[in-house]
Amino acid sequence: MNNYKKRLQQHCKTLPLALAIAAAGFNGAAVAAENGKFRIGVVTFLSGPAAGPFGEPSANAAKVLVEGLNQGKLPAPYDKLGINGAEIEMVIIDEAGGAAKQVEEFRNLVQRQKVDAVVGYISSGDCLAIAPVAEELGAMTVFYDCGTSQLFTEDKTPQYVFRTSLDAAVDNIGAARYLAKTRPDAVRIGGIQQNYAWGQDSWSDFTLSMAQVMPKSQVVESQMPKVFQGQYGAEISALSVKRPDIIHSSFWGGDMEALVLQANSRGLLEDATAVLTCGESALERYKDQAPNGMIIGGRGPFGAFAPDNALNNWFTRQYQAAYKSSPTYPASKMAQAILGLKFAAENAGAQAGTVPAPLEMAKAMKGATFESVSGTVQMARAGGHQAMQGIAYGEYHYDAATKKGSVQNVIAFSGECVTPPDGTTAHDWIKAGFPGAQCN
Amino acid sequence: MMSLYAVLIDGAIYASWLFLVAAGLTVIYGVMRILNMAHGSFYAIGAYAAASLVGWYFNNGIGPVWVGYLMMLGCALAAGLVVGLLIERGLLRFMYGRDEVLMVIITYALLLILEDAMKMIWGVNPYFAYQPYAEMGRSVLAGLKVSNYDLMLVGVSLVLGLSLWLWLERTHQGKVLRAVIHDREVAQAMGVNVRRVFTLVFILGTVLGTLAGALTAPAISVAPGIGVEIIVLAFAVVVIGGMGSIEGAALGALLVGLSRAAAVHYAPQFELFVIYGVMALVLAVRPQGLFGRVLARKI
């Protein structure tokens, strides 16, 4: 009983202190960084099929950027040390294992590891599962890659959740617009997608867009093999038999590279032009196994499509020096998310050397316009929580002399041309004929 | 009409690949009664070994093309021998006689360990050794452009299947093996060194797995997880044909290959379902598979 009283007295002493700290947190006041550092949880695939094409370049980009920021080596406007003067400390977590595991890991990062912000997530399923938890915990969270259109339709009034990458609908609207400009006579359209939400959504966004921008086009074949199937002999035959002019695919990773190799060896890519919305991620690996003229995208102005600016030049140089390869689009997107977070933290009104409260960072990021490796990013959709940027497509060309592939005949479309406005879904916007779109 | 030819051609090619993948699994189960979940890892090890070695050979332009093909076979053989011997001698021989379910768990654990070991050795970046696939060119069959490498796989599969069958049915070693398959205890009582047979068969099964991986590597991007993906497919083929039967695996592969090709051409929305649909149908009629034997339960 006495012990109980003692504990109660101790609780009574510590309670006001706890309340004061909690109140400071809710008021959004800046708090001193624990151990003086700005801790970022970085979540990306370190194992499984998405690790090679996406996870590893992303993790590498995060390392390059954090090291550069901690040494104050980035060009302006990011030449201030670390984030808001506090050294950055990274905790990298593997995204593999499914949404339930990721929710657990996210709670662990925020509540036990006390990270100040989380940057991550490639899988749309993970993003959809994490978003409500991030809001519940009041944790500043920046999604850097996942493309689901449902992210901000499920949660219409987000506070702490942001996405600095583009909605997947943009990829396919951009692809259709590129075809309308470069292959206006194409009529017969075929498609091959991985059979899950990503592939199905991509195909429906693309076919709806084609119906608008190239009304004479007709779908002659649609294949949806299992994800990670690897062998596409029958699908390639089925497409060949229908003699399409264009073959659209949202395949990614090893599946995409296997498809290109098999389809090219069998002559399908000589008879039809392939449009690969994620094609840029294997730019250095296609070599002479992809035909010249194959249309590839980088899910925005990323990787080979990133502009010639001081930030991107610095990032590309550092990345190449560290990893002996050029940054592909997932790497650029990771860099963009971290730069967006730095922008928000340094514009949250906190004293230099302190870590701003999540709410203050969120307020600073909402509707912000910041510079990135991909140019200027406007957080102009989903009430200021979703980035709006242009998208570019180009044609793959292989130089046998240098044994290197590059992108040529690049056409960029502005964000206003390819991004559905707030208050409507991508499908409704496309079906209505892209009302309000401002295209160059 | 062209679609019909395409179904036959695609079905034959896919069936030959399925048979290559499933042969090792069915041989090990037939003799050892081990449902080897790690078979997918053997496939992946063969693919990685071939992709890294052959990729290195071609990227450095070291020598003639045919040497590259020999290297593919050589590294599959070497990888299979080493991995098979290590696993059988180092782990499985201590587990013989245990319950089949326990062996599934053990080989599943092995699959997880090998997946991580491969990640440590080869990393997570994909390996792309396309030259053997691309160098063979293509042919036109019934108006359809087909890769010669795929046609070669059909040939390899036929030769391999026939060789296995002849070995089992026409050689002394094959008779010994069949004796072990029919009744392990009686075979042992008759003087057969069952332990040695187990070692040989496990190594053979492992080599068949690594060979399937090595032969597939030039047509795919070799990346983490490829082994896990094929194991379910291989099990489906083996179950349809009857666990432990070479003829069954061949017929199972052909059924699945043709059904899948037909679905891809005529009803793509059923492509995922059709493999397991065929399996369910066969098991409903013959629960032991097409060539499986009904075994009396020993008490």
Interface residues (C-beta under 8 A of the other chain):
Chain A: L46 S47 G48 P49 A51 G52 P53 G55 E56 N195 S222 Q223 M224 P225 K226 F228 Q229 G230 Q231 G233 A234 E235 S237 A238 S240 V241 G253 G254 D255 E257 A258 L261 Q262 S265 R266 G267 L268 R285 K287 Q289
Chain B: M2 S3 A6 V7 I9 D10 G11 I13 Y14 W17 K119 G123 V124 N125 P126 F128 Y130 Y133 A134 R138 L144 K145 V146 S147 Y149 D150 T216 A219 I220 S221 V222 A223 P224 G225 I226 E229 R260 A261 V264 H265 P268 Q269 E271 L272
